[in-house]
C-alpha cells in the first residue's frame, strides 16, 4: 500500500492525497460507508459503485466473525468474493463492539472474553486471532485490536487502557509479520491511538503508534460522548505526532461539519453509520442543510431531494414523495434516504479535496459549515 501526498492547504492542515491498494486507488480525504455485516444497510453494491461512487467500504470483524463466520468467508475466497465488492475494504477490529458490550465482556491481558449478542455463546478475541480473522475476511486495511475507553474515563483507567492497547498493538504487529496475506493481495495494518481526552496520554499514544511505522494510522476513542471542541483538540494534537507521509483515519466520525473541521486538522479518512442510520429514520443531509423529511411541511414540496448533488436518486425523487414513503412505512423510503445521504457525504469530501487542490479549503469550510448545520 502506498500513500502519495499531493497538496496541502496553505491556511490549514488539510491534505489531498492518493492511497493505493491492490483493489484500487482512493482519493483522500475520503468517507467510507459502513457495511457492518458485509452489506451497507439498504444499499446494493451496484448503487454504491454507480450512484454513490464509494471508493472503499468497511466491514466489522466482530459481526462477520459471528455471522456468517470465517469458515464460510474463507470458502468464498474472502469478503470481496462473498459480497461482490471489487474495491478496497477496511475491517474494524471489533474493539469498539467489545467496548459497547460492557455488560457482556471481560477484559484481561490475553484479550477479551465476550458473549455473542446473537446466541449468548462465549468467545475470546486476542490480538493474534483478531489479526488472523481479518486476514481471513480479506480486508485490504486491517485495524489493530484495541480497547476503547468510555467517556468520561478517570485518568488512571484511561492510562491503563492505553498501555494495554499498546501491548496488544505490539502483538498485532508481530502476528501480521508472522503470517502471510490471503487471497493473493497485500493486507496493511493500521494501529489506533487511544488516551481518552487527556493530552499527555494522546501525545504518548500517538508517538508510540508512529513508532510502529505501519502503512497508516488511526485515531480512536473520540466521538463517544465528549464535546465537539474536545474532539477537535484531541484530534489536532494527535495529528501533530502522527507521520505526515502516512494516511490518518479518524474512526467513527461523524456529522458533515465534524468531517470538514477534522479535515482541516489533517485527517484523511472517515467512517460513520450516521448517513445510513439517520437516513433510515428520515433525517437527510443536503447541500443546503438538514431536513427531517417526516415533517408535514414537505408533504407538498415537489422539488427534488437535492438539486445540488450529481446523484440520480437525489435528482429523481421529490421530497413530497419521499415523505409519503416514510409515513406509509415503505421500505423504499430507507433505500432512497440512505443512497442520498451517502452520495451527499461522498460529494462533500470530494468538494473538500477540490478546494484543497485550489488552495482555498479553509475559507470554503468556514462558509459551508453554517449552511450544513441549518435545519430546513
C-alpha positions in Angstrom: 0.0 0.0 0.0 1.3 3.5 -0.9 0.2 7.0 0.1 1.1 9.9 -2.1 0.5 13.4 -0.5 -0.4 15.7 -3.4 -1.2 19.0 -1.9 -1.7 20.8 1.5 -4.0 23.7 2.1 -1.9 26.9 2.8 -4.2 28.1 5.6 -4.9 24.8 7.5 -3.5 21.3 7.8 -5.9 19.9 5.3 -4.3 17.5 2.7 -5.2 15.9 -0.6 -3.6 12.5 -1.3 -3.9 9.2 -3.1 -4.0 5.9 -1.2 -3.2 2.9 -3.4 -4.2 -0.6 -2.6 -4.2 -3.8 -4.6 -8.0 -3.3 -5.1 -7.7 0.2 -6.4 -6.8 3.8 -5.5 -8.6 6.0 -3.0 -8.6 9.8 -3.4 -8.3 11.5 0.0 -9.9 13.0 2.0 -12.4 10.1 1.8 -15.6 9.0 3.6 -16.1 5.2 3.9 -19.6 3.8 4.0 -20.1 1.3 6.8 -21.0 -2.2 5.8 -21.0 -3.8 9.2 -22.1 -7.4 8.3 -20.7 -7.3 4.7 -23.6 -5.0 3.5 -24.2 -1.3 3.6 -27.7 -1.3 5.0 -30.4 -0.7 2.4 -27.9 0.0 -0.4 -26.7 -2.5 -3.0 -23.2 -2.9 -4.3 -24.3 -1.6 -7.7 -25.7 1.5 -6.1 -22.6 2.0 -4.1 -20.5 2.0 -7.2 -22.7 3.7 -9.8 -24.6 6.3 -7.8 -22.5 6.9 -4.7 -19.1 6.0 -6.3 -17.8 4.7 -3.0 -14.1 4.1 -3.3 -13.8 1.9 -0.1 -16.3 0.3 2.3 -16.0 -1.1 5.9 -16.8 -4.5 7.3 -16.8 -5.3 11.0 -14.7 -8.2 12.4 -17.0 -8.9 15.4 -20.1 -9.2 13.3 -18.5 -11.1 10.4 -16.8 -13.5 12.8 -20.1 -14.4 14.4 -22.1 -14.5 11.2 -21.5 -15.9 8.6 -18.2 -17.0 10.2 -14.7 -17.2 9.0 -15.1 -20.8 7.6 -17.7 -19.6 5.1 -15.8 -16.4 4.2 -12.7 -18.5 3.5 -14.6 -20.9 1.3 -16.0 -18.0 -0.6 -12.5 -16.6 -1.2 -12.8 -13.7 1.2 -15.4 -10.9 1.6 -14.7 -9.3 -1.8 -15.8 -12.5 -3.5 -18.6 -13.2 -1.0 -20.3 -9.8 -1.4 -19.2 -8.9 -4.9 -17.3 -5.7 -4.0 -14.1 -5.4 -6.0 -12.8 -2.2 -4.5 -10.9 -1.8 -1.2 -12.3 -3.0 2.1 -11.3 -1.9 5.6 -12.2 -4.0 8.6 -12.7 -2.6 12.1 -11.1 -5.0 14.6 -14.1 -5.4 16.9 -12.6 -3.4 19.7 -15.4 -0.8 19.6 -18.1 -3.5 19.6 -16.5 -5.1 22.6 -16.5 -1.7 24.2 -20.2 -1.3 23.6 -20.9 -4.8 25.1 -19.7 -3.6 28.5 -22.2 -5.9 30.4 -21.2 -9.0 28.5 -17.4 -8.9 28.3 -14.3 -9.3 30.4 -11.0 -7.6 29.5 -7.8 -9.3 30.5 -4.1 -9.3 29.3 -4.7 -12.2 26.9 -7.6 -10.5 25.2 -11.4 -10.1 25.7 -13.9 -12.8 26.6 -17.4 -11.7 25.4 -20.8 -13.1 24.8 -22.4 -13.2 21.4 -25.3 -10.8 21.0 -26.9 -13.4 18.8 -27.0 -16.5 20.9 -25.1 -15.8 24.1 -22.2 -18.1 23.3 -18.8 -17.1 24.8 -15.8 -16.2 22.6 -12.2 -14.9 23.1 -10.7 -12.2 21.0 -6.9 -11.8 21.2 -4.7 -9.5 19.2 -3.4 -12.6 17.4 -6.7 -14.2 16.5 -8.2 -10.9 15.5 -5.4 -10.4 13.0 -6.0 -13.9 11.7 -9.7 -13.3 11.4 -9.2 -10.0 9.5 -6.8 -11.8 7.1 -9.5 -14.4 6.5 -12.2 -11.8 6.0 -9.8 -10.5 3.3 -9.5 -6.8 4.3 -7.1 -4.5 2.4 -6.7 -2.5 5.6 -6.7 -4.3 8.9 -7.3 -2.4 12.2 -5.3 -3.2 15.3 -7.2 -4.7 18.3 -7.6 -2.0 20.9 -9.6 -1.1 24.0 -11.8 1.9 23.6 -12.3 3.5 27.0 -15.7 5.2 27.6 -16.2 8.9 28.1 -15.7 10.2 30.7 -12.9 8.0 32.0 -10.8 8.6 35.1 -7.1 9.3 34.2 -5.9 6.1 35.9 -8.3 4.0 33.8 -7.5 5.8 30.6 -3.8 5.3 31.1 -4.1 1.7 32.0 -6.4 1.1 29.0 -3.9 2.9 26.7 -1.0 0.9 27.9 -3.0 -2.3 27.3 -3.8 -1.1 23.8 -0.1 -0.5 23.2 0.9 -4.0 24.4 -1.8 -5.5 22.2 -0.6 -3.4 19.3 2.9 -4.9 19.6 1.3 -8.4 19.4 -0.8 -7.4 16.4 2.3 -6.1 14.6 4.2 -9.4 15.4 1.3 -11.6 14.3 1.0 -9.7 11.0 4.7 -10.2 10.5 4.4 -13.9 11.2 1.5 -14.5 8.8 1.1 -14.2 5.0 -1.6 -12.2 3.3 -4.5 -14.3 2.0 -6.1 -14.4 -1.5 -3.1 -13.0 -3.4 -3.1 -9.4 -2.4 -1.4 -7.2 0.3 -3.1 -6.5 3.6 -2.0 -3.5 5.7 -2.2 -2.9 9.4 -3.3 0.4 10.9 -2.7 1.0 14.7 -5.1 3.0 16.7 -4.2 6.0 19.0 -6.1 6.0 22.3 -5.8 8.0 25.6 -9.3 9.3 26.1 -9.4 13.2 26.5 -6.1 13.5 28.3 -3.5 15.5 26.3 -0.4 13.8 27.7 -1.9 10.3 27.1 -2.9 11.2 23.5 0.6 12.5 22.8 2.2 9.4 24.3 -0.1 7.1 22.3 0.4 9.0 19.0 4.2 8.8 19.5 4.0 5.1 20.3 1.8 4.4 17.3 4.0 6.4 15.0 7.0 4.4 16.2 5.4 1.2 14.9 5.9 2.5 11.3 2.8 0.9 9.9 1.2 1.8 6.5 -1.3 4.2 8.1 -2.6 5.3 11.5 -5.9 5.7 13.1 -7.3 7.8 16.0 -10.0 6.0 18.1 -11.9 6.7 21.2 -13.4 10.0 20.0 -17.0 10.9 19.2 -18.1 8.7 22.1 -19.8 11.5 24.0 -17.2 14.2 24.6 -17.9 17.8 23.5 -17.1 18.5 19.9 -14.4 21.1 20.8 -12.7 18.5 22.9 -12.7 16.0 20.0 -11.1 18.6 17.7 -8.5 19.4 20.3 -7.5 15.8 20.7 -7.6 15.1 17.0 -5.4 18.1 16.3 -2.9 17.0 19.0 -2.7 13.5 17.5 -2.1 14.8 14.0 0.9 16.8 15.3 2.7 13.5 16.2 1.4 11.1 13.5 3.6 11.0 10.5 2.6 13.3 7.6 3.6 10.8 4.9 1.0 8.2 6.1 -2.8 8.3 5.9 -4.6 9.3 9.1 -8.0 7.8 9.8 -10.4 9.2 12.4 -12.7 6.4 13.4 -16.5 6.8 13.7 -16.8 10.5 12.9 -19.3 12.0 12.2 -21.6 14.8 11.1 -20.8 16.7 7.9 -19.4 19.6 9.9 -17.3 17.3 12.1 -15.7 15.9 8.9 -14.9 19.3 7.5 -13.3 20.5 10.8 -11.3 17.4 11.1 -10.1 17.5 7.5 -8.7 21.0 8.4 -6.7 19.3 11.3 -5.0 16.8 8.9 -7.4 13.8 8.8 -7.6 11.8 5.5 -10.2 9.1 6.2 -13.6 8.9 7.9 -16.4 6.4 8.6 -19.7 6.7 10.4 -23.1 5.0 10.5 -24.8 8.4 10.6 -25.7 8.9 6.9 -27.4 5.5 6.7 -28.8 5.2 10.3 -30.1 8.8 10.3 -31.3 8.3 6.7 -33.4 5.3 7.7 -35.1 7.5 10.3 -35.9 10.3 7.9 -33.0 12.7 8.5 -31.5 13.9 5.3 -28.2 15.8 5.0 -28.3 18.1 1.9 -26.1 20.8 0.3 -28.5 23.4 1.8 -28.9 22.0 5.4 -30.6 19.2 7.4 -34.1 18.0 6.6 -36.4 15.9 8.7 -38.4 14.5 5.8 -41.2 13.3 8.1 -42.3 16.9 8.9 -45.6 17.9 7.4 -44.1 20.9 5.6 -42.6 18.6 3.0 -46.0 16.9 2.1 -46.5 19.3 -0.9 -42.8 20.1 -1.7 -42.5 18.7 -5.2 -38.9 19.8 -5.7 -36.2 17.1 -5.9 -34.4 15.9 -2.7 -31.2 17.8 -3.5 -30.6 19.6 -6.8 -27.0 20.3 -5.7 -26.0 16.6 -5.9 -24.9 14.7 -9.0 -26.8 11.6 -7.9 -29.7 10.1 -9.8 -31.7 9.2 -6.6 -31.3 12.7 -5.2 -32.3 14.4 -8.5 -35.2 12.0 -9.4 -37.4 11.6 -6.3 -39.3 14.6 -4.8 -39.3 15.5 -1.1 -43.1 15.1 -1.1 -42.9 11.5 -2.5 -40.1 10.5 -0.1 -42.1 11.9 2.9 -45.1 9.8 1.7 -43.0 6.7 1.6 -41.8 7.3 5.2 -45.3 8.0 6.5 -46.6 4.9 4.7 -43.8 2.7 6.1 -42.5 1.7 2.7 -39.1 0.0 2.6 -38.1 2.1 -0.5 -38.0 5.2 1.8 -35.0 3.8 3.7 -33.2 2.9 0.4 -33.7 6.4 -1.1 -32.7 8.2 2.0 -29.6 6.0 2.6 -28.4 6.4 -1.0 -28.9 10.2 -0.9 -27.1 10.7 2.4 -24.1 8.6 1.3 -24.0 10.4 -2.0 -24.0 13.7 -0.1 -21.1 12.6 2.2 -19.0 11.5 -0.8 -19.9 14.7 -2.6 -18.8 16.7 0.5 -15.3 15.1 0.8 -14.8 15.4 -3.0 -15.6 19.1 -2.7 -13.2 19.4 0.2 -10.5 17.8 -2.0 -11.2 20.1 -4.8 -10.8 23.2 -2.5 -7.6 21.8 -1.0 -6.2 21.5 -4.5 -7.4 25.1 -5.3 -5.7 26.3 -2.1 -8.9 27.8 -0.5 -10.1 25.0 1.7 -10.2 26.9 5.0 -12.3 29.8 3.6 -14.7 27.3 1.8 -15.0 25.2 5.1 -15.9 28.3 7.1 -18.5 29.3 4.6 -20.0 25.8 4.3 -20.4 24.8 8.0 -23.2 27.2 8.9 -25.1 26.2 5.8 -24.7 22.4 6.5 -25.8 22.9 10.2 -29.0 24.8 9.4 -32.3 23.0 9.8 -34.6 23.4 6.8 
